[in-house]
């Protein structure tokens, strides 16, 4: 079933979602100031605040415990850690997959839809399995609805919508597959969340055959409610953010800065590798041409040419892995940190409103002024924000540790394979 338009769908190849193994990771990557003499020095700026750093998030110092043999590669170590992929012991009862991208060509626009398949045993769903087609703007609608209805929770980020025309072809197989993976991860993170996964808008997104009808329904009312929520605390200024949340904000700022530095360096590395690859492709055939001119040297010169060809293939594979697997994770977590900072700002606004209401009550001349109901309600909102934000931060730290350990150990394997081939 196509969503939002008429047109003949053209299938684009999809490798399908790769299995994810949850693993812990280092908290910070190297920045330009952290790399000295070819060695990495740990950055003190990325120490976790004590409030959410009770658990040891670092890798073991020795790599492997004493008395055990070191695994042959990081892949074998990943196999040992597969049991970690259990959401801290939670039982999953909702599985969502994004696959099968299709291109739709209409008179007014051209767009891509993705198949969203849901399997569940929850009683909130009428059927055990659903399959619908959604386009990017439908995912964007879902995220906006989650932000409106669950303002105290961290909403996972979507991949960036806009691309630079002429630089990236948004209908190319590579771009569509990268976006499919990001959208798949977006829905999986929501499905694994203990609160967001029960949101009614998420249910509608997964099950409705015609999502446009729900988009139009109540649009005017919700826009008015959204505006009132947006500006209700605009006139209140927070006197001071509690230390726990101030430390959280500082950590997110530093984390995003470090990831941005790693992202820029990684892009420069990829650019240099691509330029080197062009030179290698011109370099290898020279030896074949030379061998054709001197028959007694033909065999060794052809061997050199073949070796350079193998190096080209290996380097191309390594560059593709960095582009398709490494960079998207960095950018997702940069966006994730921005999402978390937005929730922090909302929390600050609610606390600012609460403080202002308390001051207004204190200024009354009554000896024992009774606390109004709206002040108590505002206090409840602050406490709700605090509890939800801390729970989501802990969940985010766990996901981040697992994702980056998988990412970095995977890149280590890819580099080992590159040098073995070359």
Buried (B, 14 or more C-beta within 10 A) or exposed (E): EBBBBEBEBEEBEBEEBEEEBBBBBBBBBBBEEBEEEEEEEEBEBBBBBEBBBEEEBEBEEEEEEEEEEEBEEBBEBBEEBEEBEEBEEEEEEBBBBBBBBBBBBEEEEEBBBBBBBBBBEEEEBEEEEBBBBBBBBBBEBBBBBBBBBBBBBBBBBBBEEEEEEEEEEBBEEEBBBBBBBBBBBBBBBBBBBEBBBEBEBBBBBBBBEEBEEBBEEEEEEBEEEEEEEEEEBEEBEBEEBBEBBEBBBEBBEBBBBBBBBBBEBBBEEBEEBEEBBEEBEEBBEEBBEBBEEEEEBBEEBBEBBEEBBEBBEBBBEBBEBBBBBBBBBBBBBBBBBEBBBBBBEBBBBBBBBBBBBBEEEEEEEEEEEEEEEEBEEBBEBBEBBBEBBBBBBBBBBBBBBBBBBBBBBBBEBBEBBBEEEB
